[in-house]
Amino acid sequence: MAEEVNLSDRLSGILEEIKDVMEQRRQRIEELRQEISSIERDNDDLEKTISELLNGF
């Protein structure tokens, strides 16, 4: 019986660790999405600037 409790505790701990890892990954994915959006906006601005410069020639 003690072994069952120990296994249950271990399983519970492992599941908690998995939840933590999944939450960390979810947060990192959101950070990367925001970074990608920022880079895309910067690229759009750069393309507009380049186009304006080329039109000036």
Backbone as JSON Lines, residues from 0, in Angstrom:
{"i":0,"aa":"M","n":[0.82,-1.2,0.0],"ca":[0.0,0.0,0.0],"c":[0.87,1.27,0.0]}
{"i":1,"aa":"A","n":[1.93,1.24,0.79],"ca":[2.82,2.4,0.85],"c":[3.44,2.66,-0.52]}
{"i":2,"aa":"E","n":[3.69,1.57,-1.25],"ca":[4.28,1.72,-2.58],"c":[3.31,2.42,-3.52]}
{"i":3,"aa":"E","n":[2.0,2.13,-3.4],"ca":[1.0,2.79,-4.23],"c":[0.95,4.28,-3.95]}
{"i":4,"aa":"V","n":[1.01,4.65,-2.68],"ca":[1.0,6.06,-2.31],"c":[2.24,6.74,-2.86]}
{"i":5,"aa":"N","n":[3.39,6.09,-2.72],"ca":[4.63,6.65,-3.23],"c":[4.56,6.85,-4.74]}
{"i":6,"aa":"L","n":[4.02,5.87,-5.45],"ca":[3.89,5.99,-6.9],"c":[2.91,7.1,-7.26]}
{"i":7,"aa":"S","n":[1.84,7.2,-6.5],"ca":[0.86,8.27,-6.75],"c":[1.49,9.64,-6.53]}
{"i":8,"aa":"D","n":[2.28,9.76,-5.47],"ca":[2.96,11.03,-5.2],"c":[3.95,11.36,-6.31]}
{"i":9,"aa":"R","n":[4.69,10.35,-6.75],"ca":[5.66,10.57,-7.82],"c":[4.96,10.97,-9.11]}
{"i":10,"aa":"L","n":[3.85,10.3,-9.42],"ca":[3.1,10.63,-10.63],"c":[2.56,12.05,-10.54]}
{"i":11,"aa":"S","n":[2.04,12.39,-9.38],"ca":[1.52,13.75,-9.19],"c":[2.63,14.78,-9.39]}
{"i":12,"aa":"G","n":[3.8,14.5,-8.84],"ca":[4.93,15.42,-9.0],"c":[5.35,15.54,-10.45]}
{"i":13,"aa":"I","n":[5.4,14.43,-11.14],"ca":[5.79,14.44,-12.56],"c":[4.77,15.22,-13.38]}
{"i":14,"aa":"L","n":[3.49,15.01,-13.1],"ca":[2.45,15.74,-13.83],"c":[2.57,17.23,-13.58]}
{"i":15,"aa":"E","n":[2.89,17.61,-12.36],"ca":[3.06,19.04,-12.03],"c":[4.25,19.61,-12.79]}
{"i":16,"aa":"E","n":[5.34,18.86,-12.89],"ca":[6.5,19.31,-13.65],"c":[6.15,19.47,-15.12]}
{"i":17,"aa":"I","n":[5.39,18.54,-15.67],"ca":[4.98,18.62,-17.07],"c":[4.12,19.86,-17.29]}
{"i":18,"aa":"K","n":[3.21,20.13,-16.37],"ca":[2.38,21.34,-16.49],"c":[3.23,22.59,-16.48]}
{"i":19,"aa":"D","n":[4.24,22.61,-15.6],"ca":[5.13,23.77,-15.53],"c":[5.89,23.96,-16.84]}
{"i":20,"aa":"V","n":[6.41,22.87,-17.38],"ca":[7.16,22.95,-18.65],"c":[6.24,23.42,-19.78]}
{"i":21,"aa":"M","n":[5.03,22.9,-19.81],"ca":[4.09,23.31,-20.86],"c":[3.74,24.79,-20.73]}
{"i":22,"aa":"E","n":[3.59,25.29,-19.52],"ca":[3.29,26.71,-19.31],"c":[4.47,27.57,-19.73]}
{"i":23,"aa":"Q","n":[5.68,27.14,-19.39],"ca":[6.87,27.88,-19.8],"c":[6.97,27.94,-21.32]}
{"i":24,"aa":"R","n":[6.69,26.82,-21.97],"ca":[6.74,26.78,-23.44],"c":[5.65,27.67,-24.04]}
{"i":25,"aa":"R","n":[4.46,27.67,-23.44],"ca":[3.38,28.51,-23.93],"c":[3.78,29.98,-23.85]}
{"i":26,"aa":"Q","n":[4.39,30.35,-22.72],"ca":[4.85,31.73,-22.55],"c":[5.93,32.08,-23.56]}
{"i":27,"aa":"R","n":[6.86,31.17,-23.79],"ca":[7.94,31.42,-24.74],"c":[7.4,31.56,-26.16]}
{"i":28,"aa":"I","n":[6.42,30.73,-26.5],"ca":[5.79,30.82,-27.82],"c":[5.14,32.19,-27.99]}
{"i":29,"aa":"E","n":[4.47,32.66,-26.96],"ca":[3.83,33.98,-27.04],"c":[4.88,35.07,-27.2]}
{"i":30,"aa":"E","n":[5.99,34.97,-26.46],"ca":[7.08,35.94,-26.61],"c":[7.62,35.93,-28.04]}
{"i":31,"aa":"L","n":[7.81,34.74,-28.61],"ca":[8.33,34.64,-29.97],"c":[7.34,35.2,-30.98]}
{"i":32,"aa":"R","n":[6.05,34.97,-30.76],"ca":[5.03,35.53,-31.67],"c":[5.09,37.05,-31.64]}
{"i":33,"aa":"Q","n":[5.24,37.62,-30.46],"ca":[5.32,39.08,-30.35],"c":[6.59,39.6,-31.03]}
{"i":34,"aa":"E","n":[7.68,38.86,-30.85],"ca":[8.93,39.26,-31.49],"c":[8.81,39.19,-33.01]}
{"i":35,"aa":"I","n":[8.18,38.16,-33.52],"ca":[7.97,38.02,-34.97],"c":[7.12,39.17,-35.49]}
{"i":36,"aa":"S","n":[6.07,39.51,-34.77],"ca":[5.2,40.63,-35.18],"c":[5.99,41.93,-35.24]}
{"i":37,"aa":"S","n":[6.83,42.13,-34.24],"ca":[7.65,43.34,-34.21],"c":[8.62,43.37,-35.38]}
{"i":38,"aa":"I","n":[9.26,42.26,-35.68],"ca":[10.19,42.17,-36.81],"c":[9.46,42.42,-38.12]}
{"i":39,"aa":"E","n":[8.27,41.86,-38.25],"ca":[7.49,42.07,-39.47],"c":[7.12,43.54,-39.64]}
{"i":40,"aa":"R","n":[6.76,44.21,-38.55],"ca":[6.45,45.65,-38.63],"c":[7.7,46.43,-39.03]}
{"i":41,"aa":"D","n":[8.84,46.07,-38.43],"ca":[10.09,46.74,-38.78],"c":[10.42,46.53,-40.26]}
{"i":42,"aa":"N","n":[10.2,45.32,-40.76],"ca":[10.45,45.03,-42.17],"c":[9.54,45.87,-43.07]}
{"i":43,"aa":"D","n":[8.28,45.99,-42.68],"ca":[7.35,46.8,-43.46],"c":[7.82,48.25,-43.51]}
{"i":44,"aa":"D","n":[8.26,48.75,-42.35],"ca":[8.77,50.13,-42.3],"c":[10.01,50.28,-43.17]}
{"i":45,"aa":"L","n":[10.9,49.3,-43.12],"ca":[12.12,49.34,-43.91],"c":[11.81,49.29,-45.41]}
{"i":46,"aa":"E","n":[10.88,48.43,-45.79],"ca":[10.48,48.36,-47.21],"c":[9.9,49.68,-47.67]}
{"i":47,"aa":"K","n":[9.1,50.31,-46.83],"ca":[8.51,51.62,-47.18],"c":[9.61,52.66,-47.35]}
{"i":48,"aa":"T","n":[10.58,52.66,-46.45],"ca":[11.68,53.61,-46.53],"c":[12.51,53.39,-47.79]}
{"i":49,"aa":"I","n":[12.81,52.14,-48.07],"ca":[13.59,51.82,-49.28],"c":[12.83,52.25,-50.53]}
{"i":50,"aa":"S","n":[11.54,51.98,-50.55],"ca":[10.73,52.37,-51.69],"c":[10.73,53.88,-51.87]}
{"i":51,"aa":"E","n":[10.6,54.6,-50.78],"ca":[10.62,56.07,-50.85],"c":[11.96,56.58,-51.35]}
{"i":52,"aa":"L","n":[13.05,55.94,-50.87],"ca":[14.37,56.35,-51.33],"c":[14.55,56.09,-52.82]}
{"i":53,"aa":"L","n":[14.1,54.91,-53.26],"ca":[14.25,54.58,-54.68],"c":[13.39,55.49,-55.55]}
{"i":54,"aa":"N","n":[12.23,55.85,-55.08],"ca":[11.38,56.77,-55.85],"c":[11.99,58.16,-55.94]}
{"i":55,"aa":"G","n":[12.88,58.48,-55.01],"ca":[13.53,59.8,-55.02],"c":[14.63,59.9,-56.06]}
{"i":56,"aa":"F","n":[15.07,58.79,-56.6],"ca":[16.15,58.82,-57.6],"c":[15.61,59.0,-58.98]}
